[in-house]
Amino acid sequence: MVRPLDSLIEKPVIVYTSLVAYRGILKEVTEDAIMLRGATGWHQIPMDRIKDIRSG
C-alpha cells in the first residue's frame, strides 16, 4: 500500500508545526514521526505536532 507522504520522500518539503516551519529533504515517514534532513542537521518531528506538509 502506498501512503500519501511516500511520494515526497527524498524531495524538498516544508513541515509546519504550531511553533516552527522546518525546511529540508524528507527522509523517512513512520506512524509516529518523520525524519527531515535540513540545513542545520537532522530533525525528527512527531506526527502529533505536524499541522501540514507541503512540497517545497
Contact map, one row per residue, 1 for C-alpha under 8 A:
11100000000000000000000000000000000000000000000000000000
11110100000000000000000000000000000000000000000000000000
11111110000000000000000000000000000000000000000000000000
01111110000000000000000000000000000000000000000000000000
00111111100000000000000000001000000000000000000000000000
01111111100000000000000000001000000000000000000000000000
00111111100000000000000000000000000000000000000000000000
00001111111110000000000001000000000000000000000000000010
00001111111000000000000011111000000000000000000000000000
00000001111100000000000011100000000000000000000000000000
00000001111110000000000011000000000000000000000000000010
00000001011111000000001111000000000000000000000000000011
00000001001111100000001111000000000000000000000000001111
00000000000111110000111100000000000000000000000000001111
00000000000011111000111000000000000000000000000001111100
00000000000001111111110000000000000000000000000001111000
00000000000000111111100000000000000000000000000011110000
00000000000000011111000000000000000000000000000011100000
00000000000000011111100000000000000000000000000000000000
00000000000000011111110000000000000000000000000000000000
00000000000001111011111000000000000000000000000000000000
00000000000001110001111100000000000001000000000000000000
00000000000111100000111110000000000101100000000000000001
00000000000111000000011111000000000111100000000000000000
00000000111110000000001111100000000111000000000000000000
00000001111110000000000111111000011110000000000000000000
00000000110000000000000011111000011110000000000000000000
00000000100000000000000001111100011100000000000000000000
00001100100000000000000001111110111000000000000000000000
00000000000000000000000000011111110000000000000000000000
00000000000000000000000000001111100000000000001000000000
00000000000000000000000000000111110000000000011100000000
00000000000000000000000000001111111000000001111000000000
00000000000000000000000001111101111100000001111000000000
00000000000000000000000001111000111110000111100000000000
00000000000000000000001111110000011111000111100000000000
00000000000000000000000111100000001111101110000000000000
00000000000000000000011110000000000111111110000000000000
00000000000000000000001100000000000011111000000000000000
00000000000000000000000000000000000001111100000000000000
00000000000000000000000000000000000011111110000000000000
00000000000000000000000000000000001111011111000000000000
00000000000000000000000000000000001111001111100000000000
00000000000000000000000000000000111100000111110000000000
00000000000000000000000000000000111100000011111011000000
00000000000000000000000000000001110000000001111111000000
00000000000000000000000000000011110000000000111111000000
00000000000000000000000000000001000000000000011111000000
00000000000000001100000000000000000000000000111111100000
00000000000000111100000000000000000000000000111111111000
00000000000000111100000000000000000000000000000011111000
00000000000000111000000000000000000000000000000001111100
00000000000011110000000000000000000000000000000001111110
00000000000011100000000000000000000000000000000000011111
00000001001111000000000000000000000000000000000000001111
00000000000111000000001000000000000000000000000000000111
